[in-house]
Amino acid sequence: MKNLFNSIEVIVKRGFLRNKTIKFILKLLITIGVAYYLYENISFNEIVNQVHNSNQYLLFVAVFLGILNIALQYLKWKITVNAVLEINDNKKILSSLLQGLAAAVSTPARLGEYVGRAIPFSDKSFLQVTLATFIDKFFSILIVIILGSLSTILFIHSFYKAFEFITISLLILVLIFFYLIFLLLFNESFWDNFLFSRIKQSQRFAKYYKKIEVLKKLDKIYKSRMLFLSFMFYLCIIIQYSFLVMAFSYNYNFIAYLWVGNLIMFTKTIIPPFTLGELGIRESASVYFIQRIGESPNIGFNASIFLFIINIILPAIIGIVYQLRKNND
């Protein structure tokens, strides 16, 4: 019997290692593919020239929106911490956000943000803070999916001449999804349906149900405020992207750039992250979509990189400086 258990253990370990190896190889291949796509479509000299000749005023607006971006993240996190963790210490909440931003930049999928946000809340368990962070992220992702899916349907219809039947079918599916999400958030009786009852009893899916079940217990006013703030946060990002494209291109097709920003955010969200800060996916998506509306791929690359610097690198630096000053006090 002991030999049997040893054999099983060896098989499990080998399987685990094999899965890790396969995942690593897939990530490596995707990374190489993304790098090759960017190499084939952008010119380093043109990128430098565009940065040098960019509209500095529009760049300043994009940076200012980055400050607004942090403020909106703080408001979202503040009302979430108040509602879920029952903490009202604004200094701790700000410290949690900034430390989360600092930790996020160095980890794939920004997983370090969960650890960073938990540090100031020593009186709360890591699981509690993780749950609060998940809720905070949930509303932002929900807005991306809603607006991004609609933009994608419009893109498929416009550029690939999809049949009306396919377009309408996709639109109906998306609207049904939105309706179900609305019921999930604002109709408590919806949680008592047959499907959820089966999920709760399933060993495989019960743990996922427990994660989202917390939404049922949250106040409707809180959920409405989070949807609004998440929408404003998302709008701030795609407006930033639009101003960056205008700064590098000296063209002012603002609505089209908002559309492209939507498509980029949706692409980045639905593709599993495998690089730090999602670098590569965002830039490739920007290069691809910006070309579809007649702009230079170099402009798409620059806009995406600057968006990354403004919204991820600079907040991370602020978080690191804040933590260092706090440690010295």
Buried (B, 14 or more C-beta within 10 A) or exposed (E): EEEEEEEEEEEEEEEEEEEEEEEEEEBEEBBEEBEEBBEEBBEEEBBEEBBEEBBEEBBEBBBEBBBBBBEBBBBBBBBBBBBBBEBEEEEBBBBBBBBBBBBBBEBBBBEBBBBBBBBBBEEBEEEBBBBBBBBBBBBBBBBBBBBBBBBBBBBBBEEEEBEEEEBEEBBEEBEEEBEEEEBBBEEEEBBEEEEBEEBEEEEEEEEEBEEBBBBBEBEEEBBEBBBEBBBBBBBBBBBBBBBBBBBBBEBEBEEBBBBBBBBBBBBBBEBEBBBBBBBBBBBBBBBBBBBBBEBBBBBBBBBBBBBBBBBBBBBBBBBBEBBEEEEEE
